[in-house]
């Protein structure tokens, strides 16, 4: 059984000492939760981006998830299937005890993956359709929280406990590439996308290219990815010869976050993403010498030509 802290950790990745987030404008978005008696009972003070002072009457319960905006931001909207970059504090509504809190250092933030199947439904209702710069208070019902997992006895959290969240929305990222479609040049794999945005890749019947190359199948209009940015992407990796998927963030249920120029990916992957705009979709073909060479990996046979389809979802720029 997954404990509450593990569930919460599965919903996000700590991005300490980074500030700002950029993403293409979200489509019309309707919040899935509204203010109610529980959120109105929570008193919150303090400046956005700093640890809040919270007066939480206990025990606090709610049968339905509620959300109230206490500071209204005017930034980008978090898409319903996207990613929220947040500073947050999570409380047990029954006891008032803090379950988890981001450090609230300058630029300290936690990226919560709203599209992840591991993300609590209540988290999705808390962050979806919020605007960057907002502080929200949410009371998450047991049904949308930990009821299904049975709570966490070790942490003193019962399955019928309400979770209370105070979250500052630091940034937003897309759920899928939403840029304008572009014709794919001859010799590149073709791509079709499922309704959720996950790509399907068809490899040409011709031999693999002799040089590494990439093209854009969608051109976004968001921020340009720069070296040093924290980049949020979804990707699918396919073997040219085997025509099979060897790796996919889509299958893992959450985006991949890496630092451009930080050496966390093969150079060809990094180079194909840097300089693109958020909302773009990149098709990248990587020759063995620019990939994993004659060594290969557990998933990639030696001397394999690789194909990546990369959706560029958002960036977080380092502090200045």
PyMOL commands that set and color helices and strands:
alter all, ss='L'
color gray80, all
select helices_A, chain A and resi 4-10+37-40+121-127+153-155+249-252+267-273+288-290
alter helices_A, ss='H'
color red, helices_A
select strands_A, chain A and resi 12-14+42-45+53-56+66-71+83-92+98-101+110-113+135-140+163-173+180-181+190-193+199-202+213-219+230-239+245-248+256-259+281-286+306-316
alter strands_A, ss='S'
color yellow, strands_A
deselect
rebuild
show_as cartoon
